[in-house]
Amino acid sequence: DIMPSLVGSEMCIRDRYNKVNDEEILTEEVALDSEGLQTYLEKNHKAKFENGMMTELHGISQDEGKNQYWMYYVNGEMAEVGIGDYEAKEGDKIELRFEQM
């Protein structure tokens, strides 16, 4: 068996709309294997996905009627690919934000 290679990244989950604006839910060091970020979030953070878009995380669901969505950023820039297609690089800072669009 070949051990999957792990990529060390820092992940921060923020609720930028509910409760207190810009509330940090958690920050953690993550080691992502070849299964990737989507599988990691599903296994560890109760994430739900539809058509490649994250619709729920930590019990906070998007609300299309209020234009509130989960967005994610890599190294401060809004990601250009869906979470399922994102390939982490060593040292990436991943931020998941619940935002009003």
C-alpha positions as CSV (number, residue, x, y, z in Angstrom):
1,D,0.0,0.0,0.0
2,I,1.2,3.5,-0.8
3,M,0.4,6.0,1.9
4,P,-1.5,9.0,0.6
5,S,0.6,12.2,0.7
6,L,-0.7,14.8,3.1
7,V,-0.7,18.5,2.4
8,G,-0.5,20.7,5.5
9,S,-2.8,23.7,5.3
10,E,-4.6,26.0,7.8
11,M,-8.3,26.2,7.6
12,C,-10.5,28.9,9.2
13,I,-14.3,28.8,9.3
14,R,-16.0,32.1,9.8
15,D,-19.6,33.2,10.1
16,R,-19.5,36.7,8.7
17,Y,-23.3,37.3,8.8
18,N,-25.1,35.5,11.6
19,K,-24.9,36.3,15.3
20,V,-21.8,38.6,15.6
21,N,-20.4,39.8,12.4
22,D,-17.2,38.0,11.4
23,E,-17.4,35.5,14.2
24,E,-14.6,32.9,14.0
25,I,-16.1,29.4,14.4
26,L,-12.8,27.6,14.4
27,T,-9.3,27.7,13.0
28,E,-7.4,24.4,12.6
29,E,-4.3,23.0,11.0
30,V,-5.5,20.4,8.5
31,A,-3.6,17.7,6.7
32,L,-5.5,17.0,3.4
33,D,-4.9,13.7,1.6
34,S,-5.8,12.8,-1.9
35,E,-9.5,12.7,-1.0
36,G,-9.4,16.5,-0.8
37,L,-11.2,19.3,1.0
38,Q,-14.8,18.4,0.2
39,T,-14.4,14.9,1.7
40,Y,-12.6,16.3,4.7
41,L,-15.4,18.8,5.4
42,E,-18.1,16.1,5.0
43,K,-16.3,13.8,7.4
44,N,-15.3,16.4,10.1
45,H,-17.5,19.4,9.8
46,K,-21.0,18.2,8.9
47,A,-20.7,19.8,5.4
48,K,-23.4,19.2,2.8
49,F,-22.9,19.8,-0.9
50,E,-25.2,20.2,-3.9
51,N,-23.8,20.4,-7.5
52,G,-20.3,21.0,-6.1
53,M,-21.4,23.9,-4.0
54,M,-21.3,23.7,-0.2
55,T,-24.8,24.4,1.1
56,E,-24.3,23.7,4.8
57,L,-21.4,23.7,7.3
58,H,-21.5,23.3,11.1
59,G,-25.3,23.3,11.0
60,I,-25.4,26.7,9.2
61,S,-27.3,26.5,5.9
62,Q,-27.2,28.8,3.0
63,D,-30.4,30.9,2.5
64,E,-31.0,31.8,-1.1
65,G,-33.9,34.0,-0.1
66,K,-31.6,36.2,2.0
67,N,-28.6,35.8,-0.4
68,Q,-26.5,34.2,2.3
69,Y,-24.0,31.6,1.0
70,W,-20.9,29.7,2.0
71,M,-17.9,31.0,0.1
72,Y,-14.3,29.9,0.3
73,Y,-11.0,31.7,-0.1
74,V,-7.5,30.4,-0.6
75,N,-4.7,32.7,0.6
76,G,-7.1,35.6,0.8
77,E,-8.5,35.3,-2.7
78,M,-11.9,33.9,-3.6
79,A,-11.4,30.4,-5.0
80,E,-11.7,30.0,-8.7
81,V,-12.8,26.3,-8.6
82,G,-15.4,24.4,-6.6
83,I,-14.3,22.8,-3.3
84,G,-14.5,19.4,-5.0
85,D,-12.0,20.4,-7.6
86,Y,-9.6,22.3,-5.2
87,E,-6.2,20.8,-4.9
88,A,-4.5,22.1,-1.7
89,K,-0.8,23.1,-1.8
90,E,1.5,23.0,1.2
91,G,0.9,26.1,3.4
92,D,-2.4,27.2,1.8
93,K,-4.6,29.3,4.1
94,I,-8.2,28.1,3.4
95,E,-11.0,30.3,4.7
96,L,-14.7,29.3,4.6
97,R,-16.9,32.3,5.1
98,F,-20.7,32.5,5.5
99,E,-21.5,35.7,3.7
100,Q,-24.3,37.9,2.5
101,M,-23.9,38.4,-1.2
